[in-house]
Amino acid sequence: MTNLLYGVDLDAEEITPLMVRDGMLQCFYEAYCMHSKDQKTEEERRAYCREIVERAFEESGGDFEKPTKGSILNAMKKLMEFSRDFEDPVAVQCHASEMLKLVGKID
């Protein structure tokens, strides 16, 4: 049985920054877009969430395509600020704590 968190296998031999970045995309999608009541398709919602995550990397000086542990942490801060406008603070902190589990697995 695999131990998955936002699509990342926590028991994997190696967890890379790219894997954690993709986990961040899934986390943000689940927190923000998946339950949206808009008329967008799932594909459109995923694309919108990706844009927001890419912007978080850009605004925090990171490279979305070549993430590092530090750039992921900085992008997380931006996403937490963004999320405060629409999400319950307890939920934001819960998602951040889960993401920190992934970040902590980066070698």
Salt bridges, closest charged atoms under 4 A:
ASP22 OD1 - ARG21 NH2 2.71
ASP38 OD1 - ARG45 NE 3.08
GLU42 OE2 - ARG46 NE 3.08
GLU54 OE2 - ARG50 NE 2.92
GLU65 OE2 - ARG50 NH2 3.67
